[in-house]
Amino acid sequence: MKVIVLGSSGSVGAPDNPASGYLILPDRGTGVLMDIGPGVLAQLQRFHGPNEAHVVFSHLHADHCLDFPSLMVWRRYHPESPASGRNLCFGPAATFEHLGRLSSDVAGEVDDMSDTFAFSPWQAHREEIVGSLNITPFPVIHPVETYALRVQDPRSGKVIAYSGDSSFTSELVACARDADLFLCEATWGVSSEGKAPNMHLSGAEAGRIAQEAGAKRLLLVHIPPWGDPQGALEAARAEFDGPVEVSAAGMEIHV
């Protein structure tokens, strides 16, 4: 199993790093795209056919979903190779309506995605089969319905965990338990002290969660262009005994 960072900037895209989007490629079967923020579709074209990926959402803030209407345009109207069938899509309950309104031609109407995606809403802690992978959503703390995602390859048993956006919660520890790779947001840099509550994590909190969960490797994500990646990295390393890196667009990590 391999994860490719298509974009990992927090809140908005950066000049060299789109907003959130991560492509998971199993050893066999169809790829899975976790989130598709602004700029992610362009990067996806470098690594994988846009028609061929299942799509799962942690939540529906713009920096995690805004390229999805463009993906539907590609799948429907590509002049040479539109999608030949439907792929799977999982996300919060409002996904179908929220994204359908973004792509509708008429204000107030909802573009029906069911011609190109089969959508199902997440149910907390219920494992779903997404292509050849198993994905379990864990509810986390954010202003909108949001999930951390635990992705497991049933053949190898390898696990990739993804925090989505969240402040500290034991659900993140459960999601990342013994994960081979933990993608964890570190929006606040060194510390969350004095920051908006119930929103995001610091590098120190990301390291603490990874340590408590027994994760094997930590990748810091969702650091905005105005953020402090070095501070987040140093704070995470002070809390976590394993290897820690700051993410960058184009990173490929084998698990």
Rosetta blueprint (number, residue, H / E / L):
1 M L
2 K E
3 V E
4 I E
5 V E
6 L E
7 G E
8 S L
9 S E
10 G L
11 S L
12 V L
13 G L
14 A E
15 P L
16 D L
17 N E
18 P L
19 A E
20 S L
21 G E
22 Y E
23 L E
24 I E
25 L E
26 P L
27 D L
28 R L
29 G L
30 T L
31 G L
32 V E
33 L E
34 M E
35 D L
36 I L
37 G L
38 P L
39 G L
40 V H
41 L H
42 A H
43 Q H
44 L H
45 Q H
46 R H
47 F H
48 H L
49 G L
50 P H
51 N H
52 E H
53 A L
54 H E
55 V E
56 V E
57 F L
58 S L
59 H L
60 L L
61 H L
62 A H
63 D H
64 H H
65 C H
66 L L
67 D L
68 F H
69 P H
70 S H
71 L H
72 M H
73 V H
74 W H
75 R H
76 R H
77 Y H
78 H L
79 P L
80 E L
81 S L
82 P L
83 A L
84 S L
85 G L
86 R L
87 N E
88 L E
89 C E
90 F E
91 G E
92 P L
93 A L
94 A L
95 T H
96 F H
97 E H
98 H H
99 L H
100 G H
101 R H
102 L H
103 S H
104 S L
105 D L
106 V L
107 A L
108 G L
109 E L
110 V L
111 D L
112 D L
113 M H
114 S H
115 D H
116 T L
117 F E
118 A E
119 F E
120 S E
121 P E
122 W L
123 Q L
124 A L
125 H L
126 R L
127 E L
128 E E
129 I E
130 V E
131 G L
132 S L
133 L E
134 N E
135 I E
136 T E
137 P E
138 F E
139 P E
140 V L
141 I L
142 H L
143 P L
144 V L
145 E L
146 T L
147 Y E
148 A E
149 L E
150 R E
151 V E
152 Q E
153 D L
154 P L
155 R L
156 S L
157 G L
158 K L
159 V E
160 I E
161 A E
162 Y E
163 S L
164 G L
165 D L
166 S L
167 S L
168 F L
169 T L
170 S H
171 E H
172 L H
173 V H
174 A H
175 C H
176 A L
177 R L
178 D L
179 A L
180 D L
181 L E
182 F E
183 L E
184 C E
185 E E
186 A L
187 T L
188 W L
189 G L
190 V L
191 S L
192 S L
193 E L
194 G L
195 K L
196 A L
197 P L
198 N L
199 M L
200 H L
201 L L
202 S L
203 G H
204 A H
205 E H
206 A H
207 G H
208 R H
209 I H
210 A H
211 Q H
212 E H
213 A H
214 G L
215 A L
216 K L
217 R L
218 L E
219 L E
220 L E
221 V E
222 H L
223 I E
224 P L
225 P L
226 W L
227 G L
228 D L
229 P H
230 Q H
231 G H
232 A H
233 L H
234 E H
235 A H
236 A H
237 R H
238 A H
239 E H
240 F L
241 D L
242 G L
243 P L
244 V E
245 E E
246 V E
247 S L
248 A L
249 A L
250 G L
251 M L
252 E E
253 I E
254 H E
255 V L
